[in-house]
Amino acid sequence: MANDATKDAIVYVIDDDESARNSLEFLLDVAGVRVRSFSSGDAFLKSSPPLTGACVITDIRMPGVGGIELTERIKQKDPSVPVIVITGHADVPLAIQAMKAGAADFIEKPFDDDIILSAIERAVSQKAEGDALVEERREIETRLSSLSGREREVVEGLADGKAYKVIGYDLGISPRTVEVYRANAMMKLQAKTLSDLVRMVTLARLP
């Protein structure tokens, strides 16, 4: 199973059922995924393992800190960490609460090996995509900060779909001067095309 998305990931399995915990740990180990297990939410929190590159699988009903509270606590520390909740059939309403608390997925017991492996791969891949997007936004924001005030105004106008003449009129400069600022901005932003430039500004504007 281990692919580009999962090869650097570690999965934390949290379940008070020893046989279920060991079974899942064995499955992931055989699939080539790094795994570490905990017998309770309290044990996981006390250990405070690193969350970078982590995916958490937790049972929803456990003594002490249950799956919902654990999901909330993990999300408070690092909102990007995917949490998969394992639930019994009667616990589906609780699992929905966990989803509202930020869980990436919930899986009903008993589950097939392929289902849990696919859920992990999906969760880790989505996190990797999200991390890549965050890094790209940081890079874009750094490039945008290198623009002069007037270059930034021209770029913002282009991102809003305004023509050179309209931008020039708004800024009190000629369309030709707008083109000069646009060319300078594209060089600083390392944008090959106007669509690249617009995409960068749009991405930087995302909340």
N, CA and C of each residue as an Amber inpcrd file, in Angstrom:
protein
   621
   0.8130000  -1.2130000   0.0000000   0.0000000   0.0000000   0.0000000
   0.8460000   1.2620000   0.0000000   1.9950000   1.2020000   0.7090000
   2.7810000   2.4090000   0.9070000   3.1050000   3.0660000  -0.4250000
   2.6850000   4.3240000  -0.6130000   2.9670000   5.0690000  -1.8230000
   3.6260000   6.3800000  -1.4360000   3.7210000   7.3120000  -2.4050000
   4.3790000   8.5770000  -2.1180000   3.7180000   9.3210000  -0.9710000
   2.4030000   9.1860000  -0.8540000   1.6690000   9.9140000   0.1800000
   1.8600000   9.3000000   1.5610000   1.9980000   7.9550000   1.5980000
   2.0360000   7.2690000   2.8940000   3.4260000   6.8390000   3.3530000
   4.4120000   6.8790000   2.4380000   5.7270000   6.3350000   2.8010000
   6.3880000   7.0960000   3.9500000   6.0840000   8.4020000   4.0530000
   6.6820000   9.1990000   5.1250000   5.7140000   9.4350000   6.2860000
   4.5220000   8.8600000   6.1750000   3.5060000   9.0680000   7.2090000
   3.6850000   8.0720000   8.3530000   3.1210000   8.4330000   9.5040000
   3.0270000   7.4840000  10.6120000   1.5830000   7.4760000  11.0790000
   1.0610000   6.2920000  11.3230000  -0.3230000   6.1500000  11.7590000
  -0.3390000   5.7820000  13.2380000  -1.0790000   6.5510000  14.0160000
  -1.2620000   6.2560000  15.4370000  -2.6110000   5.5680000  15.6110000
  -2.5780000   4.3540000  16.1170000  -3.7970000   3.5850000  16.3650000
  -4.1250000   3.6690000  17.8510000  -5.3290000   4.1300000  18.1720000
  -5.7320000   4.3080000  19.5650000  -7.0130000   3.5300000  19.8070000
  -6.9040000   2.4630000  20.5920000  -8.0610000   1.5930000  20.8410000
  -7.8120000   0.8310000  22.1380000  -8.8260000   0.7870000  23.0120000
  -8.6560000   0.0760000  24.2780000  -8.8340000  -1.4290000  24.1060000
  -9.3270000  -1.8490000  22.9380000  -9.4720000  -3.2740000  22.6320000
  -8.1290000  -3.7890000  22.1120000  -7.4300000  -4.5690000  22.9450000
  -6.0700000  -4.9940000  22.5960000  -6.0190000  -5.8070000  21.3130000
  -6.9740000  -6.7390000  21.1450000  -6.9390000  -7.5870000  19.9520000
  -7.1810000  -6.7590000  18.6860000  -8.1340000  -5.8330000  18.7730000
  -8.4210000  -4.9720000  17.6160000  -7.2190000  -4.0760000  17.3170000
  -6.5940000  -3.5640000  18.3600000  -5.4290000  -2.6900000  18.2160000
  -4.2630000  -3.4380000  17.5710000  -3.9820000  -4.6340000  18.0860000
  -2.8740000  -5.4270000  17.5530000  -3.1290000  -5.8530000  16.1100000
  -4.3850000  -6.1810000  15.8080000  -4.7450000  -6.6040000  14.4580000
  -4.5200000  -5.4740000  13.4540000  -4.9430000  -4.2720000  13.8360000
  -4.7870000  -3.1280000  12.9510000  -3.3130000  -2.7440000  12.8090000
  -2.5930000  -2.8600000  13.9030000  -1.1650000  -2.5520000  13.8810000
  -0.4370000  -3.5220000  12.9440000  -0.7980000  -4.7900000  13.0130000
  -0.1900000  -5.8040000  12.1440000  -0.5140000  -5.5300000  10.6800000
  -1.7710000  -5.1930000  10.4130000  -2.2090000  -4.9180000   9.0440000
  -1.3980000  -3.7780000   8.4260000  -1.2330000  -2.7070000   9.1820000
  -0.5080000  -1.5450000   8.6700000   0.9730000  -1.8570000   8.4940000
   1.5190000  -2.6190000   9.4300000   2.9310000  -2.9870000   9.3450000
   3.1900000  -3.8020000   8.0780000   2.3220000  -4.7460000   7.8050000
   2.4590000  -5.5820000   6.6050000   2.3020000  -4.7290000   5.3420000
   1.4540000  -3.7040000   5.4130000   1.2160000  -2.8270000   4.2610000
   2.3570000  -1.8310000   4.0440000   3.3350000  -1.8560000   4.9400000
   4.4810000  -0.9750000   4.7800000   4.2840000   0.4180000   5.3290000
   3.3230000   0.5520000   6.2390000   3.0370000   1.8560000   6.8390000
   3.5720000   1.8850000   8.2750000   4.3080000   2.9110000   8.6160000
   4.7910000   3.0460000   9.9930000   3.5900000   3.2060000  10.9250000
   3.6240000   2.4890000  12.0340000   2.4790000   2.5050000  12.9390000
   2.9400000   2.4580000  14.3890000   2.1920000   3.1110000  15.2450000
   2.4290000   3.0690000  16.6850000   1.0640000   3.0610000  17.3550000
   0.8900000   2.1980000  18.3390000  -0.4340000   2.0580000  18.9430000
  -0.4530000   2.5110000  20.3980000  -1.6520000   2.8890000  20.8450000
  -1.8760000   3.3290000  22.2160000  -3.1630000   2.6790000  22.7310000
  -3.1660000   2.3490000  24.0100000  -4.3060000   1.6330000  24.5910000
  -5.4430000   2.5650000  25.0080000  -5.2250000   3.8690000  24.9490000
  -6.2800000   4.8110000  25.3360000  -5.9420000   6.2060000  24.8240000
  -6.9750000   7.0430000  24.8090000  -6.7620000   8.4350000  24.4400000
  -5.8700000   9.1280000  25.4480000  -6.0340000   8.7690000  26.7140000
  -5.1990000   9.3670000  27.7590000  -3.7240000   9.0340000  27.5400000
  -3.4520000   7.7640000  27.1710000  -2.0660000   7.3500000  26.9320000
  -1.4660000   8.0960000  25.7500000  -2.2790000   8.3030000  24.7280000
  -1.8060000   9.0370000  23.5520000  -1.4660000  10.4760000  23.9260000
  -2.3660000  11.1250000  24.6520000  -2.1430000  12.5200000  25.0330000
  -0.9520000  12.6570000  25.9710000  -0.8050000  11.6930000  26.8760000
   0.3190000  11.7330000  27.8160000   1.6380000  11.5710000  27.0730000
   1.6520000  10.6820000  26.0810000   2.8640000  10.4510000  25.2960000
   3.1810000  11.6530000  24.4160000   2.1310000  12.3240000  23.9380000
   2.2710000  13.5060000  23.0750000   3.2580000  13.2690000  21.9280000
   2.9730000  12.2580000  21.0940000   3.8880000  11.9640000  19.9870000
   3.8540000  13.0800000  18.9380000   4.8950000  13.2090000  18.1320000
   4.9100000  14.2550000  17.0970000   3.7790000  14.0530000  16.0930000
   3.1370000  15.1500000  15.7080000   1.9940000  15.0690000  14.8070000
   2.3470000  15.3410000  13.3520000   3.5800000  15.7840000  13.1130000
   3.9950000  16.0430000  11.7350000   3.9750000  14.7490000  10.9330000
   3.2470000  14.7540000   9.8210000   3.1530000  13.5710000   8.9760000
   2.3200000  12.4530000   9.5570000   1.4970000  12.7660000  10.5670000
   0.7300000  11.7250000  11.2570000  -0.7020000  11.6180000  10.7570000
  -1.2390000  10.4230000  10.9030000  -2.6660000  10.1570000  10.7050000
  -3.1170000   9.3750000  11.9380000  -4.2320000   9.7650000  12.5190000
  -4.7040000   9.1280000  13.7560000  -5.9470000   8.2880000  13.4720000
  -5.9310000   7.0560000  13.9710000  -7.1160000   6.1950000  13.9270000
  -7.5250000   5.9340000  15.3670000  -8.7280000   6.3190000  15.7250000
  -9.1560000   6.1530000  17.1070000 -10.5360000   5.5270000  17.2170000
 -10.6680000   4.6610000  18.1990000 -11.9880000   4.1280000  18.5150000
 -12.7950000   5.2540000  19.1390000 -14.1050000   5.1990000  19.0090000
 -14.9040000   6.3090000  19.5200000 -15.2600000   6.1420000  20.9920000
 -15.4150000   4.8850000  21.4310000 -15.7670000   4.6340000  22.8300000
 -14.5740000   4.0340000  23.5600000 -14.0150000   4.8050000  24.4830000
 -12.8840000   4.3370000  25.2770000 -12.9950000   4.9070000  26.6830000
 -12.4750000   4.2180000  27.6820000 -12.4370000   4.7880000  29.0300000
 -11.6050000   6.0720000  29.0180000 -11.9850000   7.0270000  29.8240000
 -11.2510000   8.2870000  29.8520000 -11.6010000   9.1420000  28.6500000
 -10.6010000   9.6570000  27.9910000 -10.8160000  10.5060000  26.8130000
 -11.3180000   9.6540000  25.6480000 -12.5260000   9.9470000  25.1820000
 -13.1190000   9.2060000  24.0720000 -12.7030000   9.7840000  22.7300000
 -13.2040000   9.1630000  21.6590000 -12.8020000   9.5540000  20.3160000
 -13.1550000  10.9770000  19.9320000 -14.3210000  11.4520000  20.3650000
 -14.7330000  12.8180000  20.0060000 -13.8230000  13.8490000  20.6630000
 -13.6310000  13.7010000  21.9820000 -12.7720000  14.6500000  22.6900000
 -11.3450000  14.5750000  22.1700000 -10.8850000  13.3760000  21.8740000
  -9.5240000  13.2080000  21.3670000  -9.3690000  13.9160000  20.0200000
 -10.3700000  13.7780000  19.1720000 -10.3520000  14.4660000  17.8760000
 -10.2400000  15.9750000  18.0840000 -11.0370000  16.4960000  19.0010000
 -11.0140000  17.9350000  19.2840000  -9.6450000  18.3760000  19.7890000
  -9.0630000  17.5680000  20.6770000  -7.7620000  17.9170000  21.2630000
  -6.6660000  17.8990000  20.1820000  -6.7140000  16.9080000  19.3130000
  -5.7200000  16.8150000  18.2370000  -5.8570000  17.9990000  17.2920000
  -7.0900000  18.3360000  16.9320000  -7.3280000  19.4400000  16.0110000
  -6.9170000  20.7830000  16.6040000  -6.9930000  20.8950000  17.9230000
  -6.5390000  22.1200000  18.5770000  -5.0270000  22.2680000  18.4410000
  -4.3220000  21.1340000  18.5160000  -2.8570000  21.1600000  18.3980000
  -2.4230000  21.3660000  16.9520000  -3.0550000  20.6410000  16.0340000
  -2.6860000  20.7360000  14.6190000  -3.9040000  20.4020000  13.7590000
  -4.5880000  21.4240000  13.2510000  -5.8050000  21.2100000  12.4640000
  -5.5950000  20.3660000  11.2120000  -4.3570000  20.2360000  10.7550000
  -4.1120000  19.5250000   9.5000000  -4.0200000  18.0090000   9.6680000
  -3.9330000  17.5340000  10.9090000  -3.7780000  16.0910000  11.1350000
  -5.0950000  15.3620000  10.8720000  -5.1220000  14.4040000   9.9420000
  -6.3590000  13.6620000   9.6860000  -6.6450000  12.6560000  10.7960000
  -7.8980000  12.6070000  11.2230000  -8.3280000  11.6690000  12.2620000
  -9.4290000  10.7840000  11.6820000  -9.2280000   9.4810000  11.7390000
 -10.2350000   8.5180000  11.2870000 -10.8330000   7.8660000  12.5190000
 -12.1490000   7.9050000  12.6260000 -12.8470000   7.3580000  13.7860000
 -13.4130000   5.9870000  13.4600000 -13.1300000   5.0180000  14.3350000
 -13.6840000   3.6700000  14.2020000 -14.8830000   3.5620000  15.1310000
 -15.9690000   3.0630000  14.5990000 -17.2010000   3.0650000  15.3820000
 -18.0060000   1.7800000  15.2180000 -18.7100000   1.4110000  16.2750000
 -19.6720000   0.3300000  16.1860000 -20.9350000   0.8480000  15.5180000
 -21.7680000  -0.0400000  15.0480000 -22.9890000   0.3560000  14.3210000
 -23.8380000   1.3230000  15.1500000 -23.9510000   1.0590000  16.4460000
 -24.8050000   1.8980000  17.2950000 -24.1810000   3.2590000  17.5860000
 -22.9000000   3.4180000  17.2260000 -22.1940000   4.6630000  17.5340000
 -22.1670000   5.6470000  16.3770000 -22.9120000   5.3630000  15.3050000
 -22.8720000   6.2350000  14.1320000 -23.2290000   7.6870000  14.4750000
 -24.2710000   7.9470000  15.2910000 -24.5370000   9.3480000  15.6650000
 -23.3420000  10.0060000  16.3500000 -22.6100000   9.2400000  17.1740000
 -21.4070000   9.7740000  17.8100000 -20.3240000  10.0480000  16.7680000
 -20.2320000   9.1520000  15.7940000 -19.2320000   9.3300000  14.7440000
 -19.5100000  10.6010000  13.9510000 -20.7770000  10.8980000  13.7430000
 -21.1480000  12.1340000  13.0410000 -20.7170000  13.3470000  13.8630000
 -20.8560000  13.2430000  15.1810000 -20.3660000  14.3150000  16.0620000
 -18.8590000  14.4770000  15.9080000 -18.1590000  13.3480000  15.7750000
 -16.7090000  13.3940000  15.6020000 -16.3440000  14.0650000  14.2800000
 -17.1470000  13.8040000  13.2430000 -16.9130000  14.4480000  11.9510000
 -17.0650000  15.9610000  12.0930000 -18.0640000  16.3700000  12.8490000
 -18.2700000  17.8040000  13.0790000 -17.1170000  18.3980000  13.8870000
 -16.4750000  17.5510000  14.7030000 -15.3230000  18.0040000  15.4960000
 -14.0460000  18.0530000  14.6640000 -14.1300000  17.5460000  13.4250000
 -12.9790000  17.6390000  12.5440000 -12.4340000  16.3230000  12.0270000
 -13.0670000  15.1950000  12.3740000 -12.5790000  13.9020000  11.8880000
 -12.6920000  13.8390000  10.3610000 -11.7210000  13.1990000   9.7350000
 -11.6970000  13.1040000   8.2770000 -12.6490000  12.0270000   7.7650000
 -12.8980000  11.0070000   8.5820000 -13.7010000   9.8710000   8.1210000
 -14.1290000   9.0510000   9.3230000 -15.1660000   8.2500000   9.1610000
 -15.4670000   7.2490000  10.1880000 -15.8050000   5.9390000   9.5100000
 -15.3960000   4.8640000  10.1590000 -15.5380000   3.5310000   9.5840000
 -16.2150000   2.6210000  10.5980000 -17.2530000   1.9610000  10.1350000
 -18.0080000   1.0810000  11.0290000 -17.3230000  -0.2790000  11.1730000
 -17.3910000  -0.8080000  12.4040000 -16.9070000  -2.1660000  12.6660000
 -18.0180000  -3.1570000  12.3370000 -17.6590000  -4.3570000  11.9060000
 -16.3130000  -4.7710000  11.4750000 -16.0350000  -4.2350000  10.0790000
 -14.7860000  -3.9590000   9.7840000 -14.4620000  -3.3970000   8.4760000
 -13.4480000  -4.2830000   7.7520000 -13.4880000  -4.2320000   6.4200000
 -12.5150000  -4.9640000   5.6050000 -11.1750000  -4.2460000   5.6490000
 -10.1120000  -5.0110000   5.4870000  -8.7720000  -4.4290000   5.4810000
  -8.6480000  -3.3360000   4.4180000  -9.2010000  -3.6070000   3.2340000
  -9.0770000  -2.6520000   2.1260000  -9.7420000  -1.3200000   2.4530000
 -10.8230000  -1.3800000   3.2210000 -11.5540000  -0.1600000   3.5450000
 -10.7190000   0.7510000   4.4340000 -10.1030000   0.1920000   5.4560000
  -9.3030000   1.0090000   6.3700000  -8.0300000   1.5000000   5.6750000
  -7.4240000   0.6460000   4.8480000  -6.2130000   1.0550000   4.1250000
  -6.5150000   2.1790000   3.1370000  -7.6510000   2.0730000   2.4580000
  -8.0460000   3.1240000   1.5090000  -8.3390000   4.4320000   2.2200000
  -8.9710000   4.3210000   3.3940000  -9.2920000   5.5250000   4.1660000
  -8.0160000   6.2390000   4.6080000  -7.0210000   5.4560000   5.0300000
  -5.7420000   6.0470000   5.4490000  -5.0610000   6.7260000   4.2650000
  -5.0090000   6.0170000   3.1410000  -4.3530000   6.5690000   1.9530000
  -5.0360000   7.8610000   1.5130000  -6.3690000   7.8660000   1.5420000
  -7.1240000   9.0540000   1.1420000  -6.8550000  10.2210000   2.0930000
  -6.8750000   9.9340000   3.3960000  -6.6710000  10.9850000   4.3990000
  -5.2690000  11.5710000   4.3090000  -4.2750000  10.7030000   4.1670000
  -2.8890000  11.1640000   4.0970000  -2.6400000  11.9320000   2.8060000
  -3.2270000  11.4630000   1.6940000  -3.0640000  12.1480000   0.4070000
  -3.6730000  13.5380000   0.4520000  -4.8580000  13.6620000   1.0570000
  -5.5120000  14.9680000   1.1740000  -4.6830000  15.9080000   2.0290000
  -4.0830000  15.3560000   3.0960000  -3.2350000  16.1880000   3.9510000
  -1.9980000  16.6490000   3.1820000  -1.4070000  15.7220000   2.4120000
  -0.2190000  16.0830000   1.6360000  -0.5420000  17.1780000   0.6310000
  -1.7120000  17.0680000  -0.0040000  -2.1300000  18.0910000  -0.9580000
  -2.3400000  19.4250000  -0.2480000  -2.9320000  19.3560000   0.9480000
  -3.1570000  20.5720000   1.7190000  -1.8520000  21.2100000   2.1530000
  -0.8930000  20.3840000   2.5780000   0.4200000  20.8980000   2.9870000
   1.1330000  21.5580000   1.8110000   1.0230000  20.9210000   0.6320000
   1.6680000  21.4710000  -0.5620000   1.0530000  22.8170000  -0.9260000
  -0.2770000  22.9140000  -0.7570000  -0.9700000  24.1650000  -1.0610000
  -0.5450000  25.2660000  -0.0980000  -0.4060000  24.9250000   1.1760000
   0.0410000  25.9020000   2.1800000   1.4390000  26.4040000   1.8470000
   2.3240000  25.4800000   1.4620000   3.7030000  25.8570000   1.1210000
   3.7240000  26.7420000  -0.1180000   2.8900000  26.4030000  -1.0950000
   2.8240000  27.2060000  -2.3190000   2.3250000  28.6140000  -2.0030000
   1.3300000  28.7120000  -1.1320000   0.8120000  30.0310000  -0.7620000
   1.8820000  30.8610000  -0.0600000   2.6690000  30.2250000   0.7950000
   3.7520000  30.9440000   1.4740000   4.7340000  31.5140000   0.4570000
   5.0850000  30.6870000  -0.5260000   6.0270000  31.1200000  -1.5540000
   5.4450000  32.2770000  -2.3720000   4.1650000  32.1580000  -2.7150000
   3.5120000  33.2200000  -3.4850000   3.4650000  34.5190000  -2.6900000
   3.1290000  34.4250000  -1.4060000   3.0590000  35.6190000  -0.5680000
   4.4220000  36.2940000  -0.4490000   5.4810000  35.4750000  -0.4030000
   6.8390000  36.0270000  -0.3600000   7.1360000  36.7940000  -1.6470000
   6.7490000  36.2150000  -2.7690000   6.9730000  36.8810000  -4.0570000
   6.1390000  38.1550000  -4.1600000   4.8780000  38.0810000  -3.7190000
   4.0130000  39.2580000  -3.7820000   4.5620000  40.4120000  -2.9470000
   5.2160000  40.0690000  -1.8500000   5.7600000  41.1060000  -0.9670000
   6.9040000  41.8680000  -1.6270000   7.4630000  41.2960000  -2.7060000
   8.5600000  41.9660000  -3.4090000   8.0590000  43.0100000  -4.4040000
   6.7580000  43.0420000  -4.6610000   6.1930000  43.9900000  -5.6130000
   6.1400000  45.3930000  -5.0160000   6.2800000  46.3690000  -5.8830000
   6.0750000  47.7590000  -5.4390000   4.5770000  47.9870000  -5.2600000
   4.2270000  49.0850000  -4.6290000   2.8150000  49.3880000  -4.4130000
   2.0410000  49.4680000  -5.7100000   2.6230000  50.1260000  -6.7210000
   1.9330000  50.2760000  -7.9980000   1.8490000  48.9490000  -8.7410000
   2.9140000  48.1350000  -8.6750000   2.8720000  46.8090000  -9.2950000
   1.7830000  45.9560000  -8.6630000   1.6530000  46.0450000  -7.3540000
   0.6270000  45.2740000  -6.6560000  -0.7700000  45.7200000  -7.0880000
  -0.9580000  47.0380000  -7.2610000  -2.2670000  47.5540000  -7.7070000
  -2.6040000  47.0470000  -9.1050000  -1.6160000  47.0160000  -9.9800000
  -1.8400000  46.5190000 -11.3410000  -2.1880000  45.0340000 -11.3140000
  -1.4350000  44.2760000 -10.5290000  -1.6790000  42.8360000 -10.4140000
  -3.0700000  42.5580000  -9.8580000  -3.4650000  43.3020000  -8.8430000
  -4.8000000  43.1140000  -8.2630000  -5.8780000  43.4130000  -9.3080000
  -5.6550000  44.4490000 -10.1050000  -6.6170000  44.7810000 -11.1540000
  -6.7320000  43.6820000 -12.1920000  -5.5830000  43.1380000 -12.5950000
  -5.5970000  42.0390000 -13.5620000  -6.3080000  40.8140000 -13.0000000
  -6.0710000  40.5340000 -11.7170000  -6.7180000  39.3840000 -11.0760000
  -8.2310000  39.5710000 -10.9960000  -8.6620000  40.8150000 -10.9780000
 -10.0990000  41.1020000 -10.9580000 -10.7060000  41.1040000 -12.3540000
  -9.8670000  40.8240000 -13.3630000 -10.3610000  40.7250000 -14.7310000
 -10.4840000  42.0500000 -15.4570000  -9.8430000  43.0810000 -14.9330000
  -9.9380000  44.4070000 -15.5600000  -8.9880000  44.5110000 -16.7540000
  -9.4250000  45.2540000 -17.7750000  -8.5820000  45.4970000 -18.9470000
  -7.5090000  46.5280000 -18.5960000  -6.4480000  46.5600000 -19.4080000
  -5.3620000  47.5210000 -19.1680000  -5.8900000  48.9560000 -19.1210000
  -6.8110000  49.2730000 -20.0480000  -7.3440000  50.6420000 -20.1070000
  -8.0650000  51.0000000 -18.8110000  -8.8330000  50.0520000 -18.2720000
  -9.5910000  50.3050000 -17.0440000  -8.6460000  50.4780000 -15.8620000
  -7.6370000  49.6120000 -15.7870000  -6.6540000  49.7180000 -14.7000000
  -5.9160000  51.0530000 -14.7970000  -5.5250000  51.4090000 -16.0480000
  -4.8330000  52.6680000 -16.2470000  -5.6860000  53.8540000 -15.8320000
  -6.9580000  53.8090000 -16.1930000  -7.8770000  54.8970000 -15.8180000
  -8.0090000  54.9880000 -14.2970000  -8.1720000  53.8240000 -13.6400000
  -8.3240000  53.8040000 -12.1730000  -7.0830000  54.3630000 -11.4740000
  -5.9040000  54.0850000 -12.0380000  -4.6500000  54.4720000 -11.3850000
  -4.0690000  55.7850000 -11.9090000  -4.7000000  56.3200000 -12.9490000
  -4.2170000  57.5830000 -13.5070000  -2.9460000  57.4330000 -14.3090000
  -2.7760000  56.2720000 -14.9610000  -1.5920000  56.0320000 -15.7870000
  -2.0450000  55.4890000 -17.1430000  -1.1340000  55.4440000 -18.1040000
  -1.4970000  54.9930000 -19.4460000  -1.5410000  53.4670000 -19.5020000
  -2.3040000  52.9150000 -20.4580000  -2.3330000  51.4650000 -20.6220000
  -0.9340000  50.8930000 -20.8750000  -0.1110000  51.6350000 -21.5710000
   1.2540000  51.1760000 -21.8390000   2.0470000  51.0530000 -20.5370000
   1.8540000  52.0030000 -19.6370000   2.5380000  51.9440000 -18.3410000
   2.0280000  50.7590000 -17.5240000   0.7520000  50.4740000 -17.6550000
   0.1790000  49.3030000 -16.9750000   0.8890000  48.0440000 -17.4620000
   1.1300000  47.9650000 -18.7810000   1.8080000  46.8030000 -19.3430000
   3.2250000  46.6690000 -18.7840000   3.8990000  47.8070000 -18.5930000
   5.2560000  47.7790000 -18.0440000   5.2340000  47.2420000 -16.6160000
   4.3000000  47.7380000 -15.8130000   4.1790000  47.2530000 -14.4330000
   3.8160000  45.7680000 -14.4120000   2.9540000  45.3810000 -15.3360000
   2.5540000  43.9710000 -15.4150000   3.7510000  43.0890000 -15.7350000
   4.5710000  43.5130000 -16.6770000   5.7580000  42.7410000 -17.0720000
   6.7330000  42.6250000 -15.8960000   6.9460000  43.7210000 -15.1870000
   7.8400000  43.7000000 -14.0230000   7.3080000  42.7600000 -12.9480000
   5.9900000  42.8260000 -12.7190000   5.3640000  41.9910000 -11.6920000
   5.4780000  40.5100000 -12.0540000   5.2670000  40.1960000 -13.3380000
   5.3590000  38.7980000 -13.7620000   6.7680000  38.2580000 -13.5670000
   7.7780000  39.1120000 -13.8000000   9.1570000  38.6800000 -13.6140000
   9.4290000  38.4030000 -12.1330000   8.9640000  39.2950000 -11.2530000
   9.1800000  39.1180000  -9.8190000   8.4130000  37.9170000  -9.2730000
   7.2190000  37.6830000  -9.8180000   6.3940000  36.5680000  -9.3480000
   6.7770000  35.2400000 -10.0060000   7.6590000  35.3160000 -11.0180000
   8.0660000  34.1220000 -11.7800000   6.8580000  33.4860000 -12.4620000
   5.9720000  34.3560000 -12.9500000   4.7800000  33.9000000 -13.6560000
   5.0700000  33.8690000 -15.1470000   4.8660000  32.7370000 -15.7940000
   5.1530000  32.6020000 -17.2170000   4.0590000  33.2130000 -18.0840000
   2.8350000  33.1480000 -17.6000000   1.7040000  33.6680000 -18.3610000
   0.8160000  34.5260000 -17.4640000  -0.0810000  35.2540000 -18.0890000
  -1.0190000  36.0770000 -17.3230000  -1.9050000  35.1990000 -16.4440000
  -2.2530000  34.0160000 -16.9440000  -3.0900000  33.1140000 -16.1490000
  -2.3420000  32.6360000 -14.9060000  -1.0210000  32.4400000 -15.0190000
  -0.2050000  32.0870000 -13.8540000  -0.3000000  33.1890000 -12.8050000
  -0.1680000  34.4320000 -13.2790000  -0.2160000  35.5780000 -12.3740000
  -1.5640000  35.6530000 -11.6550000  -2.6330000  35.4970000 -12.4230000
  -3.9770000  35.5620000 -11.8380000  -4.1880000  34.4400000 -10.8240000
  -3.6910000  33.2320000 -11.1480000  -3.8260000  32.0990000 -10.2280000
  -3.1040000  32.3820000  -8.9120000  -1.9140000  32.9510000  -9.0060000
  -1.1470000  33.2470000  -7.8080000  -1.8830000  34.2230000  -6.8860000
  -2.3860000  35.2930000  -7.4780000  -3.0980000  36.2920000  -6.6810000
  -4.3640000  35.6910000  -6.0820000  -5.0770000  34.8900000  -6.8650000
  -6.3020000  34.2540000  -6.3750000  -6.0010000  33.3120000  -5.2130000
  -4.9140000  32.5470000  -5.3380000  -4.5300000  31.6160000  -4.2820000
  -4.1450000  32.3720000  -3.0200000  -3.4380000  33.4830000  -3.1670000
  -3.0200000  34.2750000  -2.0080000  -4.2190000  34.8990000  -1.2920000
  -5.2980000  35.1100000  -2.0360000  -6.4940000  35.7370000  -1.4520000
  -7.3460000  34.7570000  -0.6710000  -7.1380000  33.4480000  -0.8560000
  -7.9660000  32.4590000  -0.1820000  -7.8310000  32.6180000   1.3300000
  -8.9490000  32.4300000   2.0720000  -8.8780000  32.5640000   3.5320000
  -8.0560000  31.4610000   4.1560000
